[in-house]
Amino acid sequence: MKNRENFIPGIYNYCDRWCERCPFTQRCQNFQDQPNLNLHEGNFDEQDFLEAIQDSLRNAVQILEETVKEKGLDWDEIESSAETENFSFDDPNYTRSQRQLQEASKQYFLQANAWLEANEDLLKEKEAEINKRNELGINVEKEANELTEAFDFIYHYLHFIHTKIKRATNGLHDSWIMEQPVQNDANGTAKVAIIAIERSIQGWESIRQAIPESEDELFQFLVLLSQILKGVKKEFPKVDEFIRPGFDENLAA
C-alpha cells in the first residue's frame, strides 16, 4: 500500500512530464497511480488494464473533489449543475500579444518539426561521423552526450511549449484562477513553459555548434524561442514568484 502521506500535493500539475528524469516519482501520486506493466510481467491482461484505468479515474475525481472543497465550493452542487447546464468552450477574448504568443509557439512547433523531419539524413551522417571518430580512438564521449541531450530536449518539448502557453494564456481569462495574483495556475503553467523554452534554447545551441553547416537555419529557432521567452515573461510578470510544489520548495526542512 502506498504511503499517501508522503505525496507532495499537486506536484504533477507543474512538472515537465519527464518522469524518467524526475527525482520526485516516489512522492508523486500521479506517477505512483499509473499502471505499472513491469510488475505484471507477461500476465497483465485486458481486465488488469481496465481495472488500472478505473482506479486512475477514481483517483482523478477524488483529487478534483478535494480541490473544489479547498476552494470553499459545494461539490454536490457542481455535480448536479454539470448534468443540467450547457457549457461554452469558446476561446477567451485574447489580447493581441497573447494571440501573438500562441501563434509564435505554434510556428516554432511546425518549423522545428519540419526541420527535424527534412534533415533526418543529415543527423544520421553526424551520428556516423561521431562513431567513426570514436573508432579511430578519438574521445568523443562528451560531444556525443551533449548532442544526445540536446535532441532529448528538442523532441521532448517540441509540442509541449505551445500546449503550455495556450493553457497559461487561457488561465489569464479565468476569474477563478486569477483570484490569487501569484500562486495561480496561469503563472505555474507559464513557469513550466519557460523551463521548456530555456532547455530547448540550450538544445538548439548545442546542435548549432555540432552542425555548423546548418547554422543559418538553426539560428531562426534560437531567435524565435528567445522572442517567445521574452513574451511569456512580459505577459506573466509574477511568474518567477510562483512556487512549484516540490520543485521550488525546501523539502529538507
ChimeraX commands (.cxc) that place a marker at each C-alpha (Angstrom):
marker #1 position 0.00,0.00,0.00 radius 0.5
marker #1 position 1.38,3.40,-0.97 radius 0.5
marker #1 position 2.23,5.91,1.78 radius 0.5
marker #1 position -0.08,8.67,0.61 radius 0.5
marker #1 position 1.02,10.98,3.43 radius 0.5
marker #1 position 4.39,11.16,1.68 radius 0.5
marker #1 position 2.93,12.51,-1.57 radius 0.5
marker #1 position 3.55,16.14,-2.48 radius 0.5
marker #1 position 0.12,17.67,-3.21 radius 0.5
marker #1 position -0.18,18.97,-6.76 radius 0.5
marker #1 position 3.42,18.32,-7.78 radius 0.5
marker #1 position 2.22,16.80,-11.07 radius 0.5
marker #1 position 0.37,19.97,-12.06 radius 0.5
marker #1 position 3.52,21.97,-12.80 radius 0.5
marker #1 position 6.09,19.44,-13.94 radius 0.5
marker #1 position 7.50,18.94,-17.43 radius 0.5
marker #1 position 6.07,15.41,-17.83 radius 0.5
marker #1 position 9.54,13.85,-17.89 radius 0.5
marker #1 position 9.11,11.13,-15.28 radius 0.5
marker #1 position 12.29,9.31,-16.29 radius 0.5
marker #1 position 14.35,12.26,-15.07 radius 0.5
marker #1 position 12.24,13.33,-12.11 radius 0.5
marker #1 position 13.66,12.91,-8.57 radius 0.5
marker #1 position 10.17,13.02,-7.06 radius 0.5
marker #1 position 8.45,10.00,-8.64 radius 0.5
marker #1 position 8.20,8.28,-5.25 radius 0.5
marker #1 position 6.32,11.31,-3.93 radius 0.5
marker #1 position 4.07,11.88,-6.94 radius 0.5
marker #1 position 0.59,10.40,-6.66 radius 0.5
marker #1 position 0.01,10.74,-10.40 radius 0.5
marker #1 position 3.12,8.67,-11.18 radius 0.5
marker #1 position 2.55,6.08,-8.46 radius 0.5
marker #1 position -1.05,5.50,-9.54 radius 0.5
marker #1 position -0.13,4.77,-13.14 radius 0.5
marker #1 position -0.46,1.14,-14.27 radius 0.5
marker #1 position 2.98,-0.45,-13.88 radius 0.5
marker #1 position 3.22,-3.06,-16.61 radius 0.5
marker #1 position 6.59,-4.32,-15.38 radius 0.5
marker #1 position 5.09,-5.50,-12.11 radius 0.5
marker #1 position 2.80,-7.83,-14.01 radius 0.5
marker #1 position 5.47,-9.11,-16.38 radius 0.5
marker #1 position 3.61,-11.12,-19.04 radius 0.5
marker #1 position 0.41,-11.55,-17.03 radius 0.5
marker #1 position -1.02,-8.04,-17.40 radius 0.5
marker #1 position -4.23,-8.89,-19.27 radius 0.5
marker #1 position -7.08,-6.72,-20.54 radius 0.5
marker #1 position -9.02,-6.95,-17.27 radius 0.5
marker #1 position -5.98,-5.77,-15.29 radius 0.5
marker #1 position -5.61,-2.82,-17.64 radius 0.5
marker #1 position -9.29,-1.83,-17.35 radius 0.5
marker #1 position -9.14,-2.02,-13.56 radius 0.5
marker #1 position -6.00,0.12,-13.51 radius 0.5
marker #1 position -7.68,2.75,-15.70 radius 0.5
marker #1 position -10.75,2.75,-13.46 radius 0.5
marker #1 position -8.53,3.25,-10.40 radius 0.5
marker #1 position -6.81,6.17,-12.10 radius 0.5
marker #1 position -10.17,7.78,-12.96 radius 0.5
marker #1 position -11.41,7.36,-9.40 radius 0.5
marker #1 position -8.23,8.97,-8.08 radius 0.5
marker #1 position -8.59,11.87,-10.53 radius 0.5
marker #1 position -12.18,12.51,-9.42 radius 0.5
marker #1 position -11.13,12.35,-5.78 radius 0.5
marker #1 position -8.34,14.88,-6.35 radius 0.5
marker #1 position -10.75,17.19,-8.19 radius 0.5
marker #1 position -13.33,16.91,-5.40 radius 0.5
marker #1 position -10.73,17.75,-2.76 radius 0.5
marker #1 position -9.55,20.77,-4.76 radius 0.5
marker #1 position -13.11,22.06,-5.14 radius 0.5
marker #1 position -13.72,21.73,-1.39 radius 0.5
marker #1 position -10.47,23.60,-0.66 radius 0.5
marker #1 position -11.88,26.47,-2.75 radius 0.5
marker #1 position -14.92,26.55,-0.44 radius 0.5
marker #1 position -17.32,25.29,-3.12 radius 0.5
marker #1 position -20.00,22.62,-2.92 radius 0.5
marker #1 position -19.00,19.51,-4.89 radius 0.5
marker #1 position -22.55,18.08,-4.92 radius 0.5
marker #1 position -23.88,21.34,-6.32 radius 0.5
marker #1 position -21.25,21.35,-9.07 radius 0.5
marker #1 position -22.06,17.74,-9.96 radius 0.5
marker #1 position -25.79,18.42,-10.26 radius 0.5
marker #1 position -25.29,21.61,-12.26 radius 0.5
marker #1 position -22.94,19.79,-14.65 radius 0.5
marker #1 position -25.79,17.47,-15.58 radius 0.5
marker #1 position -28.22,20.26,-16.49 radius 0.5
marker #1 position -26.15,23.21,-17.74 radius 0.5
marker #1 position -24.66,23.70,-21.17 radius 0.5
marker #1 position -21.07,24.90,-21.03 radius 0.5
marker #1 position -19.44,27.11,-23.65 radius 0.5
marker #1 position -15.87,26.38,-24.69 radius 0.5
marker #1 position -15.36,29.44,-26.87 radius 0.5
marker #1 position -11.88,30.92,-26.82 radius 0.5
marker #1 position -11.42,33.82,-24.42 radius 0.5
marker #1 position -11.07,37.34,-25.74 radius 0.5
marker #1 position -7.27,37.16,-26.03 radius 0.5
marker #1 position -5.23,40.32,-26.26 radius 0.5
marker #1 position -3.15,40.89,-29.35 radius 0.5
marker #1 position 0.08,39.99,-27.50 radius 0.5
marker #1 position -1.47,36.76,-26.18 radius 0.5
marker #1 position -2.54,35.70,-29.67 radius 0.5
marker #1 position 0.93,36.54,-31.00 radius 0.5
marker #1 position 2.47,34.42,-28.26 radius 0.5
marker #1 position 0.25,31.47,-29.10 radius 0.5
marker #1 position 0.94,31.85,-32.81 radius 0.5
marker #1 position 4.71,32.09,-32.26 radius 0.5
marker #1 position 4.76,28.91,-30.17 radius 0.5
marker #1 position 2.67,27.13,-32.79 radius 0.5
marker #1 position 5.03,28.27,-35.55 radius 0.5
marker #1 position 8.02,27.06,-33.53 radius 0.5
marker #1 position 6.50,23.58,-33.33 radius 0.5
marker #1 position 5.66,23.47,-37.03 radius 0.5
marker #1 position 9.01,24.82,-38.26 radius 0.5
marker #1 position 11.20,22.84,-35.86 radius 0.5
marker #1 position 9.31,19.62,-36.55 radius 0.5
marker #1 position 9.61,20.20,-40.31 radius 0.5
marker #1 position 13.38,20.79,-40.00 radius 0.5
marker #1 position 13.90,17.64,-37.95 radius 0.5
marker #1 position 11.99,15.54,-40.49 radius 0.5
marker #1 position 13.72,17.14,-43.51 radius 0.5
marker #1 position 17.20,16.72,-42.02 radius 0.5
marker #1 position 16.95,13.15,-40.82 radius 0.5
marker #1 position 19.74,12.07,-43.21 radius 0.5
marker #1 position 21.98,14.92,-42.05 radius 0.5
marker #1 position 21.54,13.88,-38.44 radius 0.5
marker #1 position 22.38,10.28,-39.32 radius 0.5
marker #1 position 25.54,11.48,-41.08 radius 0.5
marker #1 position 26.55,13.38,-37.96 radius 0.5
marker #1 position 25.99,10.28,-35.86 radius 0.5
marker #1 position 28.10,8.21,-38.28 radius 0.5
marker #1 position 30.87,10.84,-38.16 radius 0.5
marker #1 position 30.99,10.69,-34.37 radius 0.5
marker #1 position 31.07,6.88,-34.42 radius 0.5
marker #1 position 33.92,6.91,-36.95 radius 0.5
marker #1 position 35.99,9.28,-34.84 radius 0.5
marker #1 position 35.34,7.05,-31.86 radius 0.5
marker #1 position 36.63,4.04,-33.79 radius 0.5
marker #1 position 39.81,5.99,-34.57 radius 0.5
marker #1 position 40.44,6.33,-30.85 radius 0.5
marker #1 position 39.31,9.96,-30.56 radius 0.5
marker #1 position 37.44,10.60,-27.32 radius 0.5
marker #1 position 34.01,11.82,-28.42 radius 0.5
marker #1 position 32.07,10.83,-25.32 radius 0.5
marker #1 position 31.46,14.41,-24.17 radius 0.5
marker #1 position 30.41,15.56,-27.64 radius 0.5
marker #1 position 28.12,12.57,-28.14 radius 0.5
marker #1 position 26.48,13.03,-24.72 radius 0.5
marker #1 position 25.89,16.73,-25.31 radius 0.5
marker #1 position 24.31,16.08,-28.70 radius 0.5
marker #1 position 22.10,13.31,-27.32 radius 0.5
marker #1 position 21.00,15.59,-24.50 radius 0.5
marker #1 position 20.28,18.38,-26.98 radius 0.5
marker #1 position 17.98,16.22,-29.09 radius 0.5
marker #1 position 16.30,14.86,-25.96 radius 0.5
marker #1 position 15.41,18.44,-25.01 radius 0.5
marker #1 position 14.23,19.35,-28.50 radius 0.5
marker #1 position 11.99,16.35,-29.03 radius 0.5
marker #1 position 10.55,16.25,-25.51 radius 0.5
marker #1 position 9.49,19.90,-25.51 radius 0.5
marker #1 position 8.64,20.21,-29.21 radius 0.5
marker #1 position 4.86,20.43,-28.79 radius 0.5
marker #1 position 4.91,20.90,-25.02 radius 0.5
marker #1 position 5.76,24.62,-25.29 radius 0.5
marker #1 position 2.73,25.54,-27.39 radius 0.5
marker #1 position 0.40,23.44,-25.23 radius 0.5
marker #1 position 1.53,25.11,-22.02 radius 0.5
marker #1 position 1.44,28.63,-23.47 radius 0.5
marker #1 position -2.13,28.05,-24.67 radius 0.5
marker #1 position -3.16,26.82,-21.23 radius 0.5
marker #1 position -1.36,29.66,-19.43 radius 0.5
marker #1 position -2.94,32.37,-21.59 radius 0.5
marker #1 position -6.34,30.74,-21.16 radius 0.5
marker #1 position -5.84,30.99,-17.41 radius 0.5
marker #1 position -5.40,34.74,-17.61 radius 0.5
marker #1 position -9.07,34.96,-18.63 radius 0.5
marker #1 position -10.39,32.77,-15.82 radius 0.5
marker #1 position -11.51,34.88,-12.86 radius 0.5
marker #1 position -11.39,31.87,-10.52 radius 0.5
marker #1 position -7.78,31.10,-11.45 radius 0.5
marker #1 position -6.73,34.73,-11.17 radius 0.5
marker #1 position -8.11,35.19,-7.65 radius 0.5
marker #1 position -4.55,34.59,-6.47 radius 0.5
marker #1 position -2.19,37.14,-8.07 radius 0.5
marker #1 position 0.91,34.91,-7.85 radius 0.5
marker #1 position 0.13,31.34,-6.84 radius 0.5
marker #1 position -2.28,30.57,-9.66 radius 0.5
marker #1 position -2.44,28.04,-12.49 radius 0.5
marker #1 position -1.61,30.61,-15.17 radius 0.5
marker #1 position 1.71,31.52,-13.54 radius 0.5
marker #1 position 2.51,27.90,-12.70 radius 0.5
marker #1 position 1.90,26.75,-16.25 radius 0.5
marker #1 position 3.88,29.69,-17.64 radius 0.5
marker #1 position 6.80,28.79,-15.37 radius 0.5
marker #1 position 6.90,25.25,-16.76 radius 0.5
marker #1 position 6.74,26.69,-20.28 radius 0.5
marker #1 position 9.75,28.89,-19.52 radius 0.5
marker #1 position 11.74,25.88,-18.31 radius 0.5
marker #1 position 10.90,24.05,-21.55 radius 0.5
marker #1 position 11.84,27.08,-23.67 radius 0.5
marker #1 position 15.17,27.61,-21.92 radius 0.5
marker #1 position 16.12,23.95,-22.25 radius 0.5
marker #1 position 15.11,23.98,-25.92 radius 0.5
marker #1 position 17.31,27.02,-26.50 radius 0.5
marker #1 position 20.16,25.13,-24.84 radius 0.5
marker #1 position 19.46,22.15,-27.09 radius 0.5
marker #1 position 19.40,24.11,-30.35 radius 0.5
marker #1 position 22.59,25.96,-29.42 radius 0.5
marker #1 position 24.39,22.63,-28.88 radius 0.5
marker #1 position 23.09,21.34,-32.23 radius 0.5
marker #1 position 24.11,24.57,-33.96 radius 0.5
marker #1 position 27.67,24.15,-32.71 radius 0.5
marker #1 position 27.75,20.48,-33.69 radius 0.5
marker #1 position 26.32,21.08,-37.18 radius 0.5
marker #1 position 27.77,24.42,-38.32 radius 0.5
marker #1 position 26.65,23.85,-41.92 radius 0.5
marker #1 position 23.07,24.34,-40.73 radius 0.5
marker #1 position 23.82,27.37,-38.59 radius 0.5
marker #1 position 21.60,29.81,-40.51 radius 0.5
marker #1 position 18.58,27.51,-40.33 radius 0.5
marker #1 position 19.08,26.69,-36.67 radius 0.5
marker #1 position 19.59,30.30,-35.72 radius 0.5
marker #1 position 15.95,31.03,-36.61 radius 0.5
marker #1 position 14.79,28.64,-33.88 radius 0.5
marker #1 position 17.02,30.35,-31.33 radius 0.5
marker #1 position 15.61,33.74,-32.30 radius 0.5
marker #1 position 12.01,32.52,-32.26 radius 0.5
marker #1 position 12.37,30.81,-28.88 radius 0.5
marker #1 position 14.05,33.91,-27.43 radius 0.5
marker #1 position 11.13,36.02,-28.62 radius 0.5
marker #1 position 8.65,33.57,-27.09 radius 0.5
marker #1 position 10.58,33.56,-23.82 radius 0.5
marker #1 position 10.55,37.36,-23.68 radius 0.5
marker #1 position 6.83,37.38,-24.46 radius 0.5
marker #1 position 5.97,34.88,-21.71 radius 0.5
marker #1 position 7.89,36.86,-19.09 radius 0.5
marker #1 position 6.17,40.07,-20.18 radius 0.5
marker #1 position 2.69,38.50,-20.18 radius 0.5
marker #1 position 3.28,36.87,-16.77 radius 0.5
marker #1 position 5.29,39.42,-14.75 radius 0.5
marker #1 position 4.94,37.45,-11.49 radius 0.5
marker #1 position 5.90,34.08,-12.97 radius 0.5
marker #1 position 9.23,33.89,-11.13 radius 0.5
marker #1 position 7.45,34.25,-7.79 radius 0.5
marker #1 position 5.30,31.16,-8.34 radius 0.5
marker #1 position 6.34,28.23,-6.12 radius 0.5
marker #1 position 6.01,24.87,-7.85 radius 0.5
marker #1 position 5.09,22.20,-5.25 radius 0.5
marker #1 position 8.16,20.10,-4.53 radius 0.5
marker #1 position 10.44,21.56,-7.19 radius 0.5
marker #1 position 10.71,25.06,-5.71 radius 0.5
marker #1 position 10.35,24.12,-2.06 radius 0.5
marker #1 position 12.90,23.25,0.60 radius 0.5
marker #1 position 11.71,19.74,1.38 radius 0.5
marker #1 position 14.58,19.05,3.77 radius 0.5
marker #1 position 13.02,21.31,6.38 radius 0.5
marker link #1:1,2 radius 0.2
marker link #1:2,3 radius 0.2
marker link #1:3,4 radius 0.2
marker link #1:4,5 radius 0.2
marker link #1:5,6 radius 0.2
marker link #1:6,7 radius 0.2
marker link #1:7,8 radius 0.2
marker link #1:8,9 radius 0.2
marker link #1:9,10 radius 0.2
marker link #1:10,11 radius 0.2
marker link #1:11,12 radius 0.2
marker link #1:12,13 radius 0.2
marker link #1:13,14 radius 0.2
marker link #1:14,15 radius 0.2
marker link #1:15,16 radius 0.2
marker link #1:16,17 radius 0.2
marker link #1:17,18 radius 0.2
marker link #1:18,19 radius 0.2
marker link #1:19,20 radius 0.2
marker link #1:20,21 radius 0.2
marker link #1:21,22 radius 0.2
marker link #1:22,23 radius 0.2
marker link #1:23,24 radius 0.2
marker link #1:24,25 radius 0.2
marker link #1:25,26 radius 0.2
marker link #1:26,27 radius 0.2
marker link #1:27,28 radius 0.2
marker link #1:28,29 radius 0.2
marker link #1:29,30 radius 0.2
marker link #1:30,31 radius 0.2
marker link #1:31,32 radius 0.2
marker link #1:32,33 radius 0.2
marker link #1:33,34 radius 0.2
marker link #1:34,35 radius 0.2
marker link #1:35,36 radius 0.2
marker link #1:36,37 radius 0.2
marker link #1:37,38 radius 0.2
marker link #1:38,39 radius 0.2
marker link #1:39,40 radius 0.2
marker link #1:40,41 radius 0.2
marker link #1:41,42 radius 0.2
marker link #1:42,43 radius 0.2
marker link #1:43,44 radius 0.2
marker link #1:44,45 radius 0.2
marker link #1:45,46 radius 0.2
marker link #1:46,47 radius 0.2
marker link #1:47,48 radius 0.2
marker link #1:48,49 radius 0.2
marker link #1:49,50 radius 0.2
marker link #1:50,51 radius 0.2
marker link #1:51,52 radius 0.2
marker link #1:52,53 radius 0.2
marker link #1:53,54 radius 0.2
marker link #1:54,55 radius 0.2
marker link #1:55,56 radius 0.2
marker link #1:56,57 radius 0.2
marker link #1:57,58 radius 0.2
marker link #1:58,59 radius 0.2
marker link #1:59,60 radius 0.2
marker link #1:60,61 radius 0.2
marker link #1:61,62 radius 0.2
marker link #1:62,63 radius 0.2
marker link #1:63,64 radius 0.2
marker link #1:64,65 radius 0.2
marker link #1:65,66 radius 0.2
marker link #1:66,67 radius 0.2
marker link #1:67,68 radius 0.2
marker link #1:68,69 radius 0.2
marker link #1:69,70 radius 0.2
marker link #1:70,71 radius 0.2
marker link #1:71,72 radius 0.2
marker link #1:72,73 radius 0.2
marker link #1:73,74 radius 0.2
marker link #1:74,75 radius 0.2
marker link #1:75,76 radius 0.2
marker link #1:76,77 radius 0.2
marker link #1:77,78 radius 0.2
marker link #1:78,79 radius 0.2
marker link #1:79,80 radius 0.2
marker link #1:80,81 radius 0.2
marker link #1:81,82 radius 0.2
marker link #1:82,83 radius 0.2
marker link #1:83,84 radius 0.2
marker link #1:84,85 radius 0.2
marker link #1:85,86 radius 0.2
marker link #1:86,87 radius 0.2
marker link #1:87,88 radius 0.2
marker link #1:88,89 radius 0.2
marker link #1:89,90 radius 0.2
marker link #1:90,91 radius 0.2
marker link #1:91,92 radius 0.2
marker link #1:92,93 radius 0.2
marker link #1:93,94 radius 0.2
marker link #1:94,95 radius 0.2
marker link #1:95,96 radius 0.2
marker link #1:96,97 radius 0.2
marker link #1:97,98 radius 0.2
marker link #1:98,99 radius 0.2
marker link #1:99,100 radius 0.2
marker link #1:100,101 radius 0.2
marker link #1:101,102 radius 0.2
marker link #1:102,103 radius 0.2
marker link #1:103,104 radius 0.2
marker link #1:104,105 radius 0.2
marker link #1:105,106 radius 0.2
marker link #1:106,107 radius 0.2
marker link #1:107,108 radius 0.2
marker link #1:108,109 radius 0.2
marker link #1:109,110 radius 0.2
marker link #1:110,111 radius 0.2
marker link #1:111,112 radius 0.2
marker link #1:112,113 radius 0.2
marker link #1:113,114 radius 0.2
marker link #1:114,115 radius 0.2
marker link #1:115,116 radius 0.2
marker link #1:116,117 radius 0.2
marker link #1:117,118 radius 0.2
marker link #1:118,119 radius 0.2
marker link #1:119,120 radius 0.2
marker link #1:120,121 radius 0.2
marker link #1:121,122 radius 0.2
marker link #1:122,123 radius 0.2
marker link #1:123,124 radius 0.2
marker link #1:124,125 radius 0.2
marker link #1:125,126 radius 0.2
marker link #1:126,127 radius 0.2
marker link #1:127,128 radius 0.2
marker link #1:128,129 radius 0.2
marker link #1:129,130 radius 0.2
marker link #1:130,131 radius 0.2
marker link #1:131,132 radius 0.2
marker link #1:132,133 radius 0.2
marker link #1:133,134 radius 0.2
marker link #1:134,135 radius 0.2
marker link #1:135,136 radius 0.2
marker link #1:136,137 radius 0.2
marker link #1:137,138 radius 0.2
marker link #1:138,139 radius 0.2
marker link #1:139,140 radius 0.2
marker link #1:140,141 radius 0.2
marker link #1:141,142 radius 0.2
marker link #1:142,143 radius 0.2
marker link #1:143,144 radius 0.2
marker link #1:144,145 radius 0.2
marker link #1:145,146 radius 0.2
marker link #1:146,147 radius 0.2
marker link #1:147,148 radius 0.2
marker link #1:148,149 radius 0.2
marker link #1:149,150 radius 0.2
marker link #1:150,151 radius 0.2
marker link #1:151,152 radius 0.2
marker link #1:152,153 radius 0.2
marker link #1:153,154 radius 0.2
marker link #1:154,155 radius 0.2
marker link #1:155,156 radius 0.2
marker link #1:156,157 radius 0.2
marker link #1:157,158 radius 0.2
marker link #1:158,159 radius 0.2
marker link #1:159,160 radius 0.2
marker link #1:160,161 radius 0.2
marker link #1:161,162 radius 0.2
marker link #1:162,163 radius 0.2
marker link #1:163,164 radius 0.2
marker link #1:164,165 radius 0.2
marker link #1:165,166 radius 0.2
marker link #1:166,167 radius 0.2
marker link #1:167,168 radius 0.2
marker link #1:168,169 radius 0.2
marker link #1:169,170 radius 0.2
marker link #1:170,171 radius 0.2
marker link #1:171,172 radius 0.2
marker link #1:172,173 radius 0.2
marker link #1:173,174 radius 0.2
marker link #1:174,175 radius 0.2
marker link #1:175,176 radius 0.2
marker link #1:176,177 radius 0.2
marker link #1:177,178 radius 0.2
marker link #1:178,179 radius 0.2
marker link #1:179,180 radius 0.2
marker link #1:180,181 radius 0.2
marker link #1:181,182 radius 0.2
marker link #1:182,183 radius 0.2
marker link #1:183,184 radius 0.2
marker link #1:184,185 radius 0.2
marker link #1:185,186 radius 0.2
marker link #1:186,187 radius 0.2
marker link #1:187,188 radius 0.2
marker link #1:188,189 radius 0.2
marker link #1:189,190 radius 0.2
marker link #1:190,191 radius 0.2
marker link #1:191,192 radius 0.2
marker link #1:192,193 radius 0.2
marker link #1:193,194 radius 0.2
marker link #1:194,195 radius 0.2
marker link #1:195,196 radius 0.2
marker link #1:196,197 radius 0.2
marker link #1:197,198 radius 0.2
marker link #1:198,199 radius 0.2
marker link #1:199,200 radius 0.2
marker link #1:200,201 radius 0.2
marker link #1:201,202 radius 0.2
marker link #1:202,203 radius 0.2
marker link #1:203,204 radius 0.2
marker link #1:204,205 radius 0.2
marker link #1:205,206 radius 0.2
marker link #1:206,207 radius 0.2
marker link #1:207,208 radius 0.2
marker link #1:208,209 radius 0.2
marker link #1:209,210 radius 0.2
marker link #1:210,211 radius 0.2
marker link #1:211,212 radius 0.2
marker link #1:212,213 radius 0.2
marker link #1:213,214 radius 0.2
marker link #1:214,215 radius 0.2
marker link #1:215,216 radius 0.2
marker link #1:216,217 radius 0.2
marker link #1:217,218 radius 0.2
marker link #1:218,219 radius 0.2
marker link #1:219,220 radius 0.2
marker link #1:220,221 radius 0.2
marker link #1:221,222 radius 0.2
marker link #1:222,223 radius 0.2
marker link #1:223,224 radius 0.2
marker link #1:224,225 radius 0.2
marker link #1:225,226 radius 0.2
marker link #1:226,227 radius 0.2
marker link #1:227,228 radius 0.2
marker link #1:228,229 radius 0.2
marker link #1:229,230 radius 0.2
marker link #1:230,231 radius 0.2
marker link #1:231,232 radius 0.2
marker link #1:232,233 radius 0.2
marker link #1:233,234 radius 0.2
marker link #1:234,235 radius 0.2
marker link #1:235,236 radius 0.2
marker link #1:236,237 radius 0.2
marker link #1:237,238 radius 0.2
marker link #1:238,239 radius 0.2
marker link #1:239,240 radius 0.2
marker link #1:240,241 radius 0.2
marker link #1:241,242 radius 0.2
marker link #1:242,243 radius 0.2
marker link #1:243,244 radius 0.2
marker link #1:244,245 radius 0.2
marker link #1:245,246 radius 0.2
marker link #1:246,247 radius 0.2
marker link #1:247,248 radius 0.2
marker link #1:248,249 radius 0.2
marker link #1:249,250 radius 0.2
marker link #1:250,251 radius 0.2
marker link #1:251,252 radius 0.2
marker link #1:252,253 radius 0.2
view
